[in-house]
Amino acid sequence: MQTIALVDDDRNILDSVTMALEDEGFKVRTFTDGETAFHGINNRPPDLAILDIKMPRMDGLELLKRLRKKSNLPVIFLTSKDEEIDEIVGLRMGADDYVKKPFSQRLLIERIHTLLRRQDNLCDEEKSGEVEPPIIRGDLTLDSARHLCTWRDSPVNLTFTEFLLVKSLATRPGLVKNRNQLMDAAYGEHIYVDDRTIDSHIKRLRKKFKATDDEFDSIITLYGIGYKYSET
């Protein structure tokens, strides 16, 4: 049974979403503030976390920032209609996805299954021994079996979504991928996210690589078209 950490200070949301997730077969642990959630998630890591942004004691953005120092735990943000800036900031800090309030519980569950399915696929590959070889593109190495990314032999800590985006680009260097193709690579064909989500992930990717190598410029933007990976 996979465990979901649900963090929100709205008791109605906690109760209703918990019931929906339990009906799907998940075990749910709930928290009403970021501080309590931080300690609870660190002590007993769940399979995925759902975080509200506006919370007492520690908001969702600060909670994500602290979690990302130690973990690549899949994270979905719950945001309100007037929190577009927070959505962008959250994605750049390493959230995998976000869902706007008021939201469809079915939509939220689909997003959860998508993120968890990606992890399960990696685990299945490891167990079966049918592990794809590392992708090496110039100074970049991507090892899917170990979820390991290195640039010039230095590790670059990526979330699952970020890893899949880099993999999609680096698999065919020079080939331009539009945002829809990158969405499919990162989220699957049946999940829609808007262009801003992909752009925010790419900006965070560049920031992570530049933290290792300030001259990193291998992810190229073609304005109005998409992105491509260049080995040179």
Disulfide bonds with the S-S distance in Angstrom:
none
